[in-house]
Amino acid sequence: MISRIRGTLLGVVEDRVELATSGGVTYEIEVPLSVIPRLPEVGGEVELRTVHIVREDLAALYGFIDPMERTLFTRLLNAPGVGGRLALAMLSTYSGRRLVQLISGQDVAGLVQISGIGKKTAEKIILELGDRLDDLRTLRVVEGDGGEETKEGMAEAAVRALVALGMQPTVADGLIRQALREGPVGAADELIRRALAKQ
């Protein structure tokens, strides 16, 4: 199993990053929205904690900076109806910490804001994981330069704001990803303005 990959960031395309290792191997890794603002500039070095999923019809690598989010991702895969793509969407819509709060607090209304999750799926996730995430509350969140609030939290807040304006979560997620690729921003409202300009 591939648990970590360290390498040079070659690029970011939508929800995927390319990392070139010192051994000459380049990996394509799918990442949640929370990872993108914490990545270095293209050409910089980065290490991602990974989950490698191999099935007859699928071989995929998912990458995380925060060890808590990696652990949460693997737990989500045990819930009925949750595969890698949906688990990634969950961690793109909410931070790991907030997602744990929603599931542990049995917040169905919060979970159905995630694209691909209806009421029945939300209820199944809560039934399966509601009492199995307490240990994740105590895991330290890894902060990049600028801290969680200005990195992961800012992107999450921007997506929520766009959804509150009536935008579909997947559309909001995509616009924020595009906006983040244009360079650093100082606040969530600046990120929102940049995203809305792309419509």
N, C-alpha and C positions, 0 to 999 in steps of 0.2 A: 504494500500500500504506500502511496505517495502522501506523506504527511506535511512536508514543508518544501517550498521551492524558493531558492534565493537566486536572483539574477538581475540582468539589466532590463529595464522597461523599454520595450521597443515601440509600444503604442497602445492606445485605448480606442476601441471601436464599439460603441453602444455599451453593452454589458460584458464585454470581454477585454482582457488585457493579454498582451504577448510578452513573455519573459524569456530572455536568452540566458542560459546558464553558462558558466565558465567552461563546461565540458562540450559546448557546441550544440546543445539541444535547446530548441525553442518550444515553449509550452504555451498553448492557448487556454486561458483560465477564465471561467465565468465568475463574476463578482457582483455583490449587491451594491446598491447606490452608495452606501455608507463608506465603501472602500475608496471610491474614486477621488474624493477631495483630499484624502490622506496619502495619495500616491506621490512620488517625486516627479520632477520633470522627466520627459522622455530622455533616456540616456542615463538616468540615475539608477542606483541600486535599491532593490526592495526585496523583502522576504514575506511570502504569504503562507499562512497555515492553510493546508488544503484538505479537501475531501475528494477522494477518487471513487467514482461510481462506474462500475463496469457491468453491463448486462448484455444479453444477446443482441439487442437492438440499440445499445447506447454505450458510449464510453465518454465520460465527461469529468472535468476537473473544476471544482469550485474553490474559490480562494477568499481568505479573510485575513484581516490584520488583527482584529480583536479575538483572543482565544475563547472568550465567552460566546461570541457569535458563531464561531466554528462549532462549539459544543451544542449550542441551541439548534443550529442547522441539522446536525445529526439526530437530535431528538425529534425535530419536526418530521423527519423522514419516516419515523415510526408511527406517525398519526395516519389514520385512514384517509385515503384520497390525496395525500401530500407527497409529491415527487420533488425532484431537485429544482425544477423550474418554479413551482409554486412556493417552495420554501425560500428560494431566492427572492421572489416577488414580495414575500412577507417581510424579509429583512431589508428590502429596498424601501418599503412603505413606512416601516417603523424601525427605530433602533432596537438592538437586542434587548436592552433594558426595558424599553416601553412594551415590546412584544411579550416579554415575560409577565409584565404587569397585567396586560390585557387577558392573557390566557389564564393566569392564576386568579385574576379577579372575575373570571367568567363573563368578560365583556364582549358579548356577541356583536353588538352594534359597532364596536371598534374594529373587530376582525372582518366584518363584511365590507369595510371600506377598502379592503385589499382586493385588487383585481383577481378574479378566479375563485373567490371564496363567497359562497352563499350561506344562508342561515344554517342549513343542515350540516355543511362541511365545518362551519365555525363551531357548532355544537359538538361535533365528533372530535374535533381537535381539543376542545376544552375537556371533554369527557376522558380522553386518552392522556392528556398532558397536564391537566389542571393542578394536580397535586404532585407533579414530578419535576417541578422547575425551581423549587425553593433553594436548592444549592447554588443556582446560577445568580441569585441575588447578591451573593457575597463575593463573586469573582470580580476582580479589578478590571475596569474598562481601560484598554490601552489608548492613550491619548497621543496624537501626533502633535506637530508644531501648531500652536494656537489652541490646543485643547479640544475636548469633545464638543463643547458648545458651539465653537466657531467652525468646526469641521463637520462631523457627522450630524450634530444637532441642527446646524443651519440648513443642511440639505433636506433633512427630514421635515423641518418646519416649513420649508419652501414647498415641498410636495403637498403637505397637508393644506397649506393655504390655497394652492391651485385647485385641489379637490373641493375645498369649501366654496370656491367660486363656481363650481359646477363642472369642472373638468374631470374626465375619466382618469382614474389612478394611473393606468398605463401610459396615457398621453402626458400627464403631469410628470411622471417618472422620466419619460424620454426627453421632454423639454429641459428638465433640470440637468440631466446628464449632458445634453448638448451645451447648456450654459456653463457648466463646470469645466468643460474642455476648453473654453475660451480663455481661461486663466482664473487666478484667485479673485475672490470677492470679499468685501469686508463685513457684509451683513446679509441676512436672509431676504430683506426687502429688495436689495440690489440684485440678488440672484433671481428673485421673482420677476423683476422688471426685465432682466436680460432674457429670461425664458419666454415671457409674454411677447417680446419683440420678435420672436421667431415664428409666431403663429401666422 
